[in-house]
Amino acid sequence: MKKIAVIGSTGSIGTQTLDVIREHPDQFTVHTLACGRNIDLLKQQIAAFEPEVVIIGRVEDLPKLKGHLGHARAYAGEEALVEAAAHSDVDFVMNAMVGARGLLPTMAAAKAGKKIGIANKETLVTAGHLVTQTCREHGAELIAVDSEHSAILQSLQGSNLSEVERIIVTASGGSFRDWSYEQLKTATPSDALKHPNWSMGQKVTIDSATMMNKGLEVIEAHWLFGLPYEKIDVVIHRESIIHSLVEYIDKSVIAQLGSPDMKVAIQYALTYPNRLELGGTERLNLLEVGKLHFEAYDQNKHRCLDLSIGAGKAGGSMPTVLNAANEVAVELFLQEKVSFLGIADIVEKALETHDKISQPSIEDVLAVDEETRKRVRAL
Ligand code: MG
């Protein structure tokens, strides 16, 4: 029985993780549920999964859980979250938080030598060098949850990384793939939130529309698989059937395909390197799909992707700045305070005006993250 801590349990990946766990009560049990402010949904999750530990974002919400905890102990705040991620009874930490605030729980789980399902890509973007080094030192294992990275992990099984020529990360192109640059000037949050293929949280859906998501995923792939940026390519594939590919030195290309359903990647992370049956998910019907399409990304429309690759290659504290500036820019866009194309402008400006730190410590990362957020808000 695998005891799982679901961090970010009320978000899109968190709820789907619980769906997978619900299907296999003989394999998985929920040890910890952690969420921010969605206390109503959390109460339902506590009733359904009877966790040992519950963590919420704010102390003032703790009284709302009274009478709903069963045998669980409840705590609030970041320190409690960090402790829960390292709890000795937990076998697997699913980090499904959104944003760089997922970094400290990831680091705690890494120090405790846990298996970590890393759906929180911003963690690896902002401090990939520290997270991977800590995992190596403490025998922790990072397991991809993002659909593209899960596809790469699956396509790597039985092969050596040294035999990889390159990996090809596919992108759906997001909500605006058929919009012209002119049209993008007036794009609104509600336009951007209509993703054609995947059902996801708000932040990642906006990131998909700007292609920042793909940029973050390139950096994530660099850290997860230890490959140089020159060996990571991006191609737009509008059907989201091929989730990513690995090309080997003998020119053989191995891909992972399936219906676009995050539960496949989530379950694979939980069962890796084995597999389990998965109900409810649509089987891939190639005859129904008929054709698959591939195209290059548009450097004008998708500036965020090139900004990310640039920040990734520059290394040091640059990806931290990229990520923090983007998180704030997305927030401002959702509040209709900046335009859609303004997101890339904000990120570019934040990168240009930052003095790079070459080997940032965890304290440096946290400080640069905070300073960048302040800087962007002041603009
Ligand atoms: Mg993805």
Residues whose N, C-alpha, C, O or C-beta is under 5 A from the ligand:
A	BS01	MG	D146 S147 E148
